[in-house]
Amino acid sequence: MPLMFEKPLGMIDTLPALYERAREVRRYMEQETKSWGYRPIQTPSLEYYETVGNASAIRDEQLFKLLDREGQTLVLRPDMTAPIARVISSSMKEEPLPLRLSYCNALYRAQQHEGGRRAEFDQFGVELVGDDSMYADGEMLALLTSNLRASGLSPFRLAVGHIKYMNALFEEIIGDSDIAEELRRYLYEKNFVGYRQRVDRLEIAEADKSRLHQLQSLRGGPEILDRAKTLAHSSKAHQAINDLEELWGILQDLGVQDVIQIDLNLVGQIDYYTGIVFEGYGGPLGFPLASGGRYDELLEKFGRPASATGFGIRLDRLLEALNHINEGYLQKRPTLILFNKDHQQEALQEANRRRNVGEAIVMQNIESVPDIDAFREKYAEILSLTGESERGKHDE
């Protein structure tokens, strides 16, 4: 097959209808986020590997790397959190904390041939830097809820966990950091069968294996937190549970607890998050369309130590959950004005009048359309200025 029609692995063409739908959803979320006091920021597509590439949470094999003219290794931006951390520690270092920033940019992550996943996708998100309070985590979950509602998504749910609880439980029972990381990887990939099989192979007491198996049942409302305290005995684990209890009270005050479930199996990106972690699910999707959490150690890598929390929404997955293009959106298609040469001026005047009041208008010389019936199918309303007086609405 000729390569002229092929795209690189993981790259996707976004056709006009879906592009318009994505822009509309993005606008709703930008307006909502602005009303919470978040300011938009944009960073370059290319970053230095030694700084942003190394600091990102994305595995090295997923980075797109290239060399500049000086031989420096660059990467296509794999996430937005590390670039924003760089900006806050450099161009914005004089701005007082906390800082509230938002973004919507394309990210790039190389995929395996068998993966079938996008290598380029748009992500909308926010970062709240310099606030170590549990309220900041609550604000993230409330703002994510507001954004998903603004997009039109319904129903949806958010799962919330605490990475320190899991880490403390593994440290208490296993002790071996390599095995603990292996178990976290199974949970991160949602490979629960692999997790159970690996636990069964551990050379530990059966009672401890049972505790590790019971971790998978810690999903539900705040009532599971008491049971979580009986599985892990360390002060680190109990402090994580105390954090979740405090967070739940804040979520109740914010009025978003109805869409939230506690899930102590959540990992987030390996070695990235340091506290509260969460994921968002909606529609028929079996994988998260949004994720986020607290990362209190990243800013230190850029020379400006500060606590931080944030989230990102994958627009492609959100649109899939929204079923891409619903009937209400299709009815917003432009009006078509068909004209011939003799009625060109009349058509221009009518198009300008309608555009001045906010309508989207397509003007088309009917003599240049090879298949007029097929062309008319694209429009909900059609005005003919070709010497005929009829004006009609196309039946959908």
DOLOTI-924843 format. One record per residue (C-alpha): residue in three letters; x, y, z. Coordinates in pm, 1 decimal, decimal comma. Layout:
REM residues N
node aa=ALA	X=X	Y=Y	Z=Z
...
***
This chain:
REM residues 396
node aa=MET	X=0,0	Y=0,0	Z=0,0
node aa=PRO	X=139,9	Y=347,1	Z=-85,9
node aa=LEU	X=276,3	Y=532,0	Z=217,7
node aa=MET	X=125,2	Y=859,1	Z=95,2
node aa=PHE	X=-204,1	Y=767,1	Z=265,5
node aa=GLU	X=-53,7	Y=614,9	Z=580,3
node aa=LYS	X=-0,8	Y=786,9	Z=915,2
node aa=PRO	X=272,3	Y=716,8	Z=1171,6
node aa=LEU	X=179,5	Y=466,6	Z=1441,7
node aa=GLY	X=-64,6	Y=611,2	Z=1691,4
node aa=MET	X=-139,0	Y=930,5	Z=1496,3
node aa=ILE	X=-501,5	Y=1019,0	Z=1421,4
node aa=ASP	X=-675,3	Y=1253,0	Z=1176,8
node aa=THR	X=-945,5	Y=1463,8	Z=1343,4
node aa=LEU	X=-1217,7	Y=1533,6	Z=1089,1
node aa=PRO	X=-1421,8	Y=1857,8	Z=1092,5
node aa=ALA	X=-1731,9	Y=1740,0	Z=1282,4
node aa=LEU	X=-1529,7	Y=1587,6	Z=1566,2
node aa=TYR	X=-1290,0	Y=1882,6	Z=1569,1
node aa=GLU	X=-1580,5	Y=2124,1	Z=1614,0
node aa=ARG	X=-1727,1	Y=1907,9	Z=1888,6
node aa=ALA	X=-1391,8	Y=1896,3	Z=2070,0
node aa=ARG	X=-1355,3	Y=2273,8	Z=2043,9
node aa=GLU	X=-1703,7	Y=2322,4	Z=2185,2
node aa=VAL	X=-1639,1	Y=2091,3	Z=2482,0
node aa=ARG	X=-1304,1	Y=2255,5	Z=2545,2
node aa=ARG	X=-1466,7	Y=2599,5	Z=2549,8
node aa=TYR	X=-1721,3	Y=2490,7	Z=2810,9
node aa=MET	X=-1447,0	Y=2354,3	Z=3035,6
node aa=GLU	X=-1224,6	Y=2660,0	Z=2989,2
node aa=GLN	X=-1510,5	Y=2887,6	Z=3092,5
node aa=GLU	X=-1582,7	Y=2674,9	Z=3397,9
node aa=THR	X=-1216,2	Y=2663,0	Z=3501,8
node aa=LYS	X=-1173,5	Y=3036,7	Z=3454,7
node aa=SER	X=-1466,0	Y=3094,1	Z=3692,0
node aa=TRP	X=-1263,8	Y=2912,4	Z=3961,3
node aa=GLY	X=-973,1	Y=3156,4	Z=3918,5
node aa=TYR	X=-736,9	Y=2941,9	Z=3708,4
node aa=ARG	X=-520,8	Y=3115,3	Z=3447,4
node aa=PRO	X=-429,8	Y=2947,6	Z=3116,0
node aa=ILE	X=-70,7	Y=2866,7	Z=3025,3
node aa=GLN	X=100,3	Y=2708,9	Z=2724,9
node aa=THR	X=442,6	Y=2546,3	Z=2703,0
node aa=PRO	X=648,1	Y=2444,0	Z=2395,8
node aa=SER	X=599,2	Y=2108,3	Z=2227,7
node aa=LEU	X=973,5	Y=2038,1	Z=2256,5
node aa=GLU	X=1155,2	Y=2015,6	Z=2590,9
node aa=TYR	X=1504,0	Y=1907,4	Z=2694,4
node aa=TYR	X=1526,1	Y=1540,2	Z=2783,6
node aa=GLU	X=1764,9	Y=1607,3	Z=3072,8
node aa=THR	X=1510,3	Y=1831,9	Z=3246,4
node aa=VAL	X=1146,1	Y=1777,0	Z=3159,0
node aa=GLY	X=1198,1	Y=1433,8	Z=3001,2
node aa=ASN	X=1363,9	Y=1289,4	Z=3309,0
node aa=ALA	X=1123,3	Y=1459,3	Z=3547,7
node aa=SER	X=803,2	Y=1344,1	Z=3376,9
node aa=ALA	X=607,7	Y=1043,9	Z=3499,0
node aa=ILE	X=617,3	Y=882,2	Z=3154,8
node aa=ARG	X=838,1	Y=577,9	Z=3099,9
node aa=ASP	X=1148,6	Y=640,4	Z=2892,1
node aa=GLU	X=1044,7	Y=400,1	Z=2615,5
node aa=GLN	X=733,2	Y=609,0	Z=2554,2
node aa=LEU	X=924,1	Y=932,1	Z=2488,1
node aa=PHE	X=967,9	Y=1070,9	Z=2137,0
node aa=LYS	X=1333,7	Y=1178,3	Z=2126,9
node aa=LEU	X=1527,5	Y=1383,5	Z=1873,4
node aa=LEU	X=1845,6	Y=1587,2	Z=1854,2
node aa=ASP	X=1876,8	Y=1961,5	Z=1800,3
node aa=ARG	X=2158,7	Y=2120,7	Z=1596,5
node aa=GLU	X=2384,9	Y=2134,1	Z=1903,7
node aa=GLY	X=2339,9	Y=1764,5	Z=1974,2
node aa=GLN	X=2113,3	Y=1814,2	Z=2275,8
node aa=THR	X=1848,1	Y=1546,0	Z=2321,7
node aa=LEU	X=1495,1	Y=1682,8	Z=2303,8
node aa=VAL	X=1159,7	Y=1517,9	Z=2371,3
node aa=LEU	X=813,0	Y=1590,5	Z=2243,2
node aa=ARG	X=614,9	Y=1700,0	Z=2548,1
node aa=PRO	X=489,4	Y=1373,5	Z=2713,7
node aa=ASP	X=288,6	Y=1543,0	Z=2988,9
node aa=MET	X=212,1	Y=1894,0	Z=3112,0
node aa=THR	X=289,3	Y=1870,5	Z=3481,9
node aa=ALA	X=667,7	Y=1867,2	Z=3445,0
node aa=PRO	X=675,7	Y=2157,3	Z=3191,3
node aa=ILE	X=453,0	Y=2366,4	Z=3417,2
node aa=ALA	X=680,2	Y=2286,5	Z=3711,2
node aa=ARG	X=971,2	Y=2415,5	Z=3500,1
node aa=VAL	X=786,5	Y=2740,9	Z=3421,9
node aa=ILE	X=682,5	Y=2798,5	Z=3783,0
node aa=SER	X=1045,1	Y=2755,2	Z=3889,8
node aa=SER	X=1183,3	Y=2988,5	Z=3620,5
node aa=SER	X=967,7	Y=3246,7	Z=3441,0
node aa=MET	X=714,2	Y=3258,5	Z=3727,6
node aa=LYS	X=954,8	Y=3219,5	Z=4018,7
node aa=GLU	X=872,2	Y=3566,7	Z=4153,1
node aa=GLU	X=497,0	Y=3500,6	Z=4162,3
node aa=PRO	X=373,6	Y=3419,8	Z=4511,7
node aa=LEU	X=223,9	Y=3081,0	Z=4585,5
node aa=PRO	X=-29,9	Y=2927,7	Z=4562,8
node aa=LEU	X=-60,6	Y=2939,2	Z=4184,3
node aa=ARG	X=-362,8	Y=2816,3	Z=3989,3
node aa=LEU	X=-293,9	Y=2735,4	Z=3624,3
node aa=SER	X=-484,9	Y=2560,2	Z=3346,2
node aa=TYR	X=-386,7	Y=2428,0	Z=3004,0
node aa=CYS	X=-506,0	Y=2243,7	Z=2696,0
node aa=ASN	X=-224,4	Y=2103,5	Z=2483,3
node aa=ALA	X=-126,1	Y=1807,9	Z=2268,9
node aa=LEU	X=84,1	Y=1539,8	Z=2439,1
node aa=TYR	X=301,0	Y=1274,8	Z=2272,4
node aa=ARG	X=366,2	Y=921,4	Z=2397,0
node aa=ALA	X=507,9	Y=649,6	Z=2172,4
node aa=GLN	X=301,0	Y=331,4	Z=2154,7
node aa=GLN	X=383,7	Y=-31,3	Z=2088,3
node aa=HIS	X=261,8	Y=-183,2	Z=1761,6
node aa=GLU	X=12,3	Y=-403,7	Z=1943,1
node aa=GLY	X=-115,0	Y=-122,4	Z=2165,0
node aa=GLY	X=-371,1	Y=37,7	Z=1934,1
node aa=ARG	X=-353,3	Y=359,5	Z=2135,7
node aa=ARG	X=-304,5	Y=720,2	Z=2039,2
node aa=ALA	X=48,8	Y=853,2	Z=2037,9
node aa=GLU	X=-77,2	Y=1213,4	Z=2017,1
node aa=PHE	X=-376,4	Y=1342,0	Z=2211,0
node aa=ASP	X=-509,0	Y=1664,7	Z=2358,6
node aa=GLN	X=-530,6	Y=1697,8	Z=2734,7
node aa=PHE	X=-714,6	Y=1962,0	Z=2934,3
node aa=GLY	X=-603,2	Y=2006,9	Z=3292,2
node aa=VAL	X=-516,9	Y=2224,6	Z=3589,0
node aa=GLU	X=-236,8	Y=2253,1	Z=3844,6
node aa=LEU	X=-267,1	Y=2401,6	Z=4193,6
node aa=VAL	X=84,8	Y=2465,9	Z=4322,7
node aa=GLY	X=182,3	Y=2574,4	Z=4671,5
node aa=ASP	X=-116,7	Y=2454,0	Z=4874,8
node aa=ASP	X=-53,5	Y=2147,8	Z=5092,5
node aa=SER	X=-397,2	Y=2147,8	Z=5256,6
node aa=MET	X=-650,5	Y=1870,8	Z=5214,3
node aa=TYR	X=-890,3	Y=2137,7	Z=5085,9
node aa=ALA	X=-667,7	Y=2173,7	Z=4778,5
node aa=ASP	X=-722,8	Y=1805,9	Z=4699,7
node aa=GLY	X=-1095,0	Y=1858,3	Z=4753,1
node aa=GLU	X=-1088,9	Y=2154,3	Z=4515,0
node aa=MET	X=-930,8	Y=1935,0	Z=4247,8
node aa=LEU	X=-1208,9	Y=1677,1	Z=4276,2
node aa=ALA	X=-1480,7	Y=1944,1	Z=4284,5
node aa=LEU	X=-1334,4	Y=2127,0	Z=3984,8
node aa=LEU	X=-1297,9	Y=1801,6	Z=3790,4
node aa=THR	X=-1662,3	Y=1727,6	Z=3869,9
node aa=SER	X=-1766,0	Y=2073,6	Z=3749,2
node aa=ASN	X=-1566,4	Y=2034,8	Z=3428,6
node aa=LEU	X=-1716,8	Y=1697,5	Z=3344,1
node aa=ARG	X=-2063,5	Y=1836,0	Z=3408,5
node aa=ALA	X=-1987,1	Y=2140,0	Z=3191,8
node aa=SER	X=-1883,5	Y=1908,6	Z=2909,5
node aa=GLY	X=-2226,5	Y=1744,7	Z=2918,5
node aa=LEU	X=-2104,1	Y=1408,7	Z=3049,1
node aa=SER	X=-2358,4	Y=1214,4	Z=3251,3
node aa=PRO	X=-2335,5	Y=988,4	Z=3436,3
node aa=PHE	X=-1977,2	Y=969,3	Z=3556,8
node aa=ARG	X=-1791,1	Y=869,6	Z=3869,6
node aa=LEU	X=-1461,1	Y=954,1	Z=4035,0
node aa=ALA	X=-1248,8	Y=698,4	Z=4221,3
node aa=VAL	X=-1023,1	Y=835,1	Z=4498,9
node aa=GLY	X=-735,1	Y=663,6	Z=4677,9
node aa=HIS	X=-416,2	Y=741,2	Z=4868,8
node aa=ILE	X=-82,0	Y=610,7	Z=4742,4
node aa=LYS	X=74,4	Y=628,1	Z=5089,4
node aa=TYR	X=-171,1	Y=372,8	Z=5223,2
node aa=MET	X=-74,1	Y=117,1	Z=4960,9
node aa=ASN	X=296,8	Y=189,4	Z=5000,9
node aa=ALA	X=272,4	Y=151,3	Z=5379,7
node aa=LEU	X=83,0	Y=-177,2	Z=5348,6
node aa=PHE	X=341,7	Y=-322,6	Z=5107,2
node aa=GLU	X=629,4	Y=-200,8	Z=5324,5
node aa=GLU	X=471,0	Y=-355,8	Z=5632,0
node aa=ILE	X=405,5	Y=-697,3	Z=5474,0
node aa=ILE	X=668,3	Y=-737,6	Z=5200,1
node aa=GLY	X=961,1	Y=-506,0	Z=5269,0
node aa=ASP	X=1117,8	Y=-574,8	Z=4928,4
node aa=SER	X=1085,3	Y=-256,2	Z=4720,7
node aa=ASP	X=1123,0	Y=-438,9	Z=4388,3
node aa=ILE	X=835,6	Y=-675,7	Z=4464,9
node aa=ALA	X=624,9	Y=-385,3	Z=4592,6
node aa=GLU	X=684,3	Y=-196,5	Z=4267,2
node aa=GLU	X=587,0	Y=-508,1	Z=4072,3
node aa=LEU	X=257,3	Y=-530,4	Z=4261,7
node aa=ARG	X=191,5	Y=-159,8	Z=4209,7
node aa=ARG	X=249,3	Y=-209,1	Z=3837,4
node aa=TYR	X=-16,1	Y=-482,4	Z=3825,7
node aa=LEU	X=-264,1	Y=-253,0	Z=4000,1
node aa=TYR	X=-173,1	Y=45,7	Z=3780,8
node aa=GLU	X=-241,4	Y=-163,7	Z=3470,2
node aa=LYS	X=-566,5	Y=-295,0	Z=3624,3
node aa=ASN	X=-426,6	Y=-648,4	Z=3591,6
node aa=PHE	X=-598,3	Y=-780,8	Z=3902,2
node aa=VAL	X=-555,6	Y=-1145,3	Z=3803,6
node aa=GLY	X=-180,1	Y=-1093,2	Z=3768,0
node aa=TYR	X=-175,8	Y=-919,3	Z=4105,6
node aa=ARG	X=-347,6	Y=-1209,8	Z=4280,2
node aa=GLN	X=-123,0	Y=-1467,3	Z=4115,7
node aa=ARG	X=190,3	Y=-1273,8	Z=4212,7
node aa=VAL	X=69,9	Y=-1244,3	Z=4573,4
node aa=ASP	X=6,9	Y=-1618,9	Z=4583,9
node aa=ARG	X=370,1	Y=-1682,8	Z=4482,5
node aa=LEU	X=515,2	Y=-1467,8	Z=4761,2
node aa=GLU	X=703,7	Y=-1648,6	Z=5036,5
node aa=ILE	X=511,1	Y=-1491,9	Z=5322,1
node aa=ALA	X=257,3	Y=-1612,2	Z=5576,1
node aa=GLU	X=-88,2	Y=-1703,3	Z=5449,8
node aa=ALA	X=-240,4	Y=-1441,1	Z=5679,8
node aa=ASP	X=-29,7	Y=-1171,8	Z=5511,1
node aa=LYS	X=-128,8	Y=-1299,2	Z=5166,9
node aa=SER	X=-488,6	Y=-1266,2	Z=5277,5
node aa=ARG	X=-428,4	Y=-902,7	Z=5379,1
node aa=LEU	X=-281,8	Y=-828,2	Z=5036,0
node aa=HIS	X=-580,2	Y=-995,2	Z=4867,3
node aa=GLN	X=-821,3	Y=-796,2	Z=5081,9
node aa=LEU	X=-668,7	Y=-474,1	Z=4951,8
node aa=GLN	X=-861,7	Y=-537,3	Z=4628,8
node aa=SER	X=-1192,6	Y=-524,5	Z=4817,3
node aa=LEU	X=-1130,7	Y=-177,8	Z=4960,9
node aa=ARG	X=-1371,1	Y=4,3	Z=4729,1
node aa=GLY	X=-1684,4	Y=188,9	Z=4829,6
node aa=GLY	X=-1795,8	Y=469,8	Z=5054,1
node aa=PRO	X=-1626,7	Y=605,8	Z=5367,8
node aa=GLU	X=-1736,8	Y=294,8	Z=5555,4
node aa=ILE	X=-1442,9	Y=99,7	Z=5405,2
node aa=LEU	X=-1191,0	Y=319,1	Z=5585,6
node aa=ASP	X=-1243,4	Y=146,1	Z=5920,2
node aa=ARG	X=-1172,6	Y=-188,6	Z=5753,9
node aa=ALA	X=-864,0	Y=-41,0	Z=5587,1
node aa=LYS	X=-724,2	Y=43,9	Z=5930,9
node aa=THR	X=-748,2	Y=-320,7	Z=6035,5
node aa=LEU	X=-546,1	Y=-438,3	Z=5732,6
node aa=ALA	X=-252,6	Y=-200,0	Z=5781,0
node aa=HIS	X=-114,3	Y=-129,8	Z=6126,2
node aa=SER	X=155,7	Y=133,6	Z=6068,3
node aa=SER	X=119,4	Y=500,8	Z=6154,9
node aa=LYS	X=186,9	Y=590,8	Z=5789,0
node aa=ALA	X=-110,2	Y=385,9	Z=5673,3
node aa=HIS	X=-337,6	Y=525,5	Z=5943,3
node aa=GLN	X=-234,9	Y=881,6	Z=5859,0
node aa=ALA	X=-335,3	Y=817,3	Z=5497,0
node aa=ILE	X=-674,6	Y=694,3	Z=5617,3
node aa=ASN	X=-709,1	Y=1006,0	Z=5834,6
node aa=ASP	X=-638,9	Y=1216,7	Z=5524,2
node aa=LEU	X=-917,0	Y=1039,4	Z=5334,9
node aa=GLU	X=-1159,3	Y=1088,0	Z=5623,5
node aa=GLU	X=-1080,3	Y=1460,7	Z=5627,2
node aa=LEU	X=-1110,2	Y=1475,8	Z=5248,6
node aa=TRP	X=-1450,7	Y=1308,0	Z=5256,1
node aa=GLY	X=-1580,8	Y=1576,6	Z=5491,7
node aa=ILE	X=-1453,6	Y=1846,9	Z=5255,2
node aa=LEU	X=-1617,3	Y=1674,2	Z=4957,6
node aa=GLN	X=-1945,8	Y=1674,5	Z=5148,3
node aa=ASP	X=-1906,8	Y=2049,2	Z=5210,4
node aa=LEU	X=-1837,1	Y=2097,1	Z=4838,2
node aa=GLY	X=-2141,8	Y=1889,5	Z=4749,3
node aa=VAL	X=-1969,3	Y=1638,4	Z=4519,5
node aa=GLN	X=-1959,0	Y=1324,1	Z=4734,8
node aa=ASP	X=-2240,4	Y=1163,2	Z=4533,5
node aa=VAL	X=-2012,6	Y=1102,4	Z=4231,8
node aa=ILE	X=-1712,1	Y=980,6	Z=4433,2
node aa=GLN	X=-1606,1	Y=633,8	Z=4541,4
node aa=ILE	X=-1306,5	Y=551,4	Z=4760,5
node aa=ASP	X=-1072,5	Y=298,5	Z=4596,9
node aa=LEU	X=-752,3	Y=210,1	Z=4782,8
node aa=ASN	X=-627,0	Y=9,9	Z=4481,7
node aa=LEU	X=-552,6	Y=326,4	Z=4284,1
node aa=VAL	X=-186,9	Y=378,9	Z=4203,0
node aa=GLY	X=-166,6	Y=659,0	Z=3948,2
node aa=GLN	X=155,5	Y=695,4	Z=3756,8
node aa=ILE	X=435,6	Y=496,7	Z=3918,9
node aa=ASP	X=673,3	Y=702,1	Z=4141,4
node aa=TYR	X=491,0	Y=1024,8	Z=4058,4
node aa=TYR	X=213,8	Y=1086,1	Z=4307,9
node aa=THR	X=275,9	Y=1125,7	Z=4680,6
node aa=GLY	X=-70,8	Y=1138,0	Z=4836,9
node aa=ILE	X=-429,9	Y=1155,5	Z=4716,6
node aa=VAL	X=-481,1	Y=1003,3	Z=4370,2
node aa=PHE	X=-799,0	Y=983,6	Z=4162,8
node aa=GLU	X=-943,9	Y=876,2	Z=3828,9
node aa=GLY	X=-1260,1	Y=968,7	Z=3638,4
node aa=TYR	X=-1483,5	Y=730,5	Z=3443,3
node aa=GLY	X=-1787,4	Y=802,1	Z=3227,4
node aa=GLY	X=-2020,1	Y=647,4	Z=2972,5
node aa=PRO	X=-1937,7	Y=297,2	Z=2849,2
node aa=LEU	X=-1559,6	Y=338,5	Z=2877,9
node aa=GLY	X=-1374,7	Y=73,2	Z=3073,4
node aa=PHE	X=-1069,6	Y=293,1	Z=3121,0
node aa=PRO	X=-1021,7	Y=636,2	Z=3284,2
node aa=LEU	X=-1081,6	Y=954,6	Z=3087,0
node aa=ALA	X=-934,9	Y=1173,4	Z=3363,2
node aa=SER	X=-674,1	Y=1128,5	Z=3635,2
node aa=GLY	X=-482,4	Y=1331,6	Z=3887,6
node aa=GLY	X=-352,2	Y=1361,8	Z=4237,9
node aa=ARG	X=-97,6	Y=1516,1	Z=4472,4
node aa=TYR	X=269,5	Y=1533,9	Z=4374,5
node aa=ASP	X=469,2	Y=1714,3	Z=4643,2
node aa=GLU	X=820,2	Y=1622,5	Z=4527,1
node aa=LEU	X=831,1	Y=1730,8	Z=4161,1
node aa=LEU	X=887,2	Y=2105,9	Z=4205,7
node aa=GLU	X=1197,7	Y=2037,4	Z=4413,4
node aa=LYS	X=1363,8	Y=1886,4	Z=4104,3
node aa=PHE	X=1339,1	Y=2229,2	Z=3939,8
node aa=GLY	X=1475,2	Y=2421,9	Z=4237,7
node aa=ARG	X=1152,0	Y=2556,6	Z=4383,8
node aa=PRO	X=1020,3	Y=2311,3	Z=4644,8
node aa=ALA	X=642,1	Y=2331,0	Z=4674,2
node aa=SER	X=347,2	Y=2103,5	Z=4725,2
node aa=ALA	X=115,3	Y=2058,1	Z=4428,7
node aa=THR	X=-192,3	Y=1880,4	Z=4303,0
node aa=GLY	X=-373,1	Y=1867,9	Z=3970,6
node aa=PHE	X=-562,9	Y=1667,1	Z=3712,5
node aa=GLY	X=-578,6	Y=1603,8	Z=3339,7
node aa=ILE	X=-874,2	Y=1513,8	Z=3113,6
node aa=ARG	X=-808,7	Y=1322,0	Z=2790,5
node aa=LEU	X=-1029,0	Y=1499,7	Z=2534,7
node aa=ASP	X=-1037,5	Y=1204,6	Z=2295,2
node aa=ARG	X=-1165,3	Y=974,6	Z=2569,3
node aa=LEU	X=-1410,5	Y=1235,5	Z=2693,6
node aa=LEU	X=-1553,2	Y=1270,8	Z=2342,9
node aa=GLU	X=-1582,1	Y=895,1	Z=2316,2
node aa=ALA	X=-1773,7	Y=889,9	Z=2643,6
node aa=LEU	X=-1995,9	Y=1166,3	Z=2508,3
node aa=ASN	X=-2061,4	Y=943,2	Z=2205,1
node aa=HIS	X=-1869,8	Y=1191,1	Z=1988,7
node aa=ILE	X=-2151,0	Y=1377,8	Z=1815,9
node aa=ASN	X=-2503,3	Y=1382,6	Z=1954,2
node aa=GLU	X=-2818,9	Y=1494,7	Z=1776,0
node aa=GLY	X=-2822,0	Y=1831,8	Z=1947,1
node aa=TYR	X=-2480,2	Y=1907,5	Z=1807,5
node aa=LEU	X=-2570,3	Y=1797,1	Z=1456,2
node aa=GLN	X=-2850,3	Y=2052,4	Z=1452,9
node aa=LYS	X=-2588,3	Y=2325,6	Z=1493,4
node aa=ARG	X=-2445,8	Y=2263,8	Z=1147,5
node aa=PRO	X=-2413,7	Y=2570,1	Z=922,7
node aa=THR	X=-2692,6	Y=2694,6	Z=698,3
node aa=LEU	X=-2626,9	Y=2649,0	Z=327,8
node aa=ILE	X=-2700,1	Y=2929,8	Z=82,2
node aa=LEU	X=-2703,0	Y=2800,3	Z=-275,1
node aa=PHE	X=-2670,6	Y=3061,2	Z=-546,7
node aa=ASN	X=-2585,7	Y=3103,3	Z=-911,3
node aa=LYS	X=-2391,7	Y=3380,4	Z=-1078,0
node aa=ASP	X=-2700,1	Y=3596,6	Z=-1137,3
node aa=HIS	X=-2790,5	Y=3595,8	Z=-767,4
node aa=GLN	X=-2440,5	Y=3619,8	Z=-620,0
node aa=GLN	X=-2486,6	Y=3970,6	Z=-479,1
node aa=GLU	X=-2819,3	Y=3883,3	Z=-321,4
node aa=ALA	X=-2663,5	Y=3572,1	Z=-164,2
node aa=LEU	X=-2371,6	Y=3776,8	Z=-24,0
node aa=GLN	X=-2607,6	Y=4024,7	Z=138,1
node aa=GLU	X=-2813,8	Y=3748,0	Z=296,9
node aa=ALA	X=-2500,5	Y=3566,6	Z=419,2
node aa=ASN	X=-2358,9	Y=3883,7	Z=575,0
node aa=ARG	X=-2688,9	Y=3961,8	Z=744,6
node aa=ARG	X=-2703,6	Y=3618,2	Z=901,9
node aa=ARG	X=-2336,6	Y=3611,5	Z=999,8
node aa=ASN	X=-2375,2	Y=3947,1	Z=1173,4
node aa=VAL	X=-2629,6	Y=3792,0	Z=1410,7
node aa=GLY	X=-2408,9	Y=3492,3	Z=1488,4
node aa=GLU	X=-2521,3	Y=3229,6	Z=1235,7
node aa=ALA	X=-2272,1	Y=3005,5	Z=1058,0
node aa=ILE	X=-2327,2	Y=3032,9	Z=681,6
node aa=VAL	X=-2181,7	Y=2839,3	Z=389,2
node aa=MET	X=-2215,9	Y=3008,6	Z=48,9
node aa=GLN	X=-2191,9	Y=2777,0	Z=-248,6
node aa=ASN	X=-2225,4	Y=2840,1	Z=-621,1
node aa=ILE	X=-2455,9	Y=2560,9	Z=-732,6
node aa=GLU	X=-2280,1	Y=2536,8	Z=-1068,7
node aa=SER	X=-1964,5	Y=2409,3	Z=-894,2
node aa=VAL	X=-2133,2	Y=2118,5	Z=-711,3
node aa=PRO	X=-2098,4	Y=1784,3	Z=-894,1
node aa=ASP	X=-2361,5	Y=1600,8	Z=-683,2
node aa=ILE	X=-2610,9	Y=1847,1	Z=-541,3
node aa=ASP	X=-2820,4	Y=1585,2	Z=-359,1
node aa=ALA	X=-2521,0	Y=1442,9	Z=-171,4
node aa=PHE	X=-2394,5	Y=1793,1	Z=-93,6
node aa=ARG	X=-2728,1	Y=1899,9	Z=55,7
node aa=GLU	X=-2713,4	Y=1608,3	Z=301,1
node aa=LYS	X=-2449,7	Y=1795,1	Z=503,3
node aa=TYR	X=-2680,7	Y=2081,7	Z=604,8
node aa=ALA	X=-2989,1	Y=2107,9	Z=822,1
node aa=GLU	X=-3116,0	Y=2430,5	Z=660,0
node aa=ILE	X=-3082,7	Y=2526,4	Z=295,1
node aa=LEU	X=-3168,9	Y=2859,0	Z=131,0
node aa=SER	X=-3178,4	Y=2853,2	Z=-247,3
node aa=LEU	X=-3106,7	Y=3178,8	Z=-431,7
node aa=THR	X=-3085,4	Y=3044,3	Z=-784,4
node aa=GLY	X=-3385,7	Y=3214,9	Z=-938,3
node aa=GLU	X=-3628,9	Y=2990,1	Z=-752,7
node aa=SER	X=-3830,8	Y=3112,1	Z=-455,8
node aa=GLU	X=-3827,3	Y=2796,2	Z=-249,7
node aa=ARG	X=-3657,3	Y=2777,6	Z=85,0
node aa=GLY	X=-3657,2	Y=2457,9	Z=279,2
node aa=LYS	X=-3519,1	Y=2263,4	Z=563,1
node aa=HIS	X=-3347,3	Y=1941,0	Z=482,3
node aa=ASP	X=-3512,6	Y=1643,3	Z=650,9
node aa=GLU	X=-3269,8	Y=1452,6	Z=872,4
***
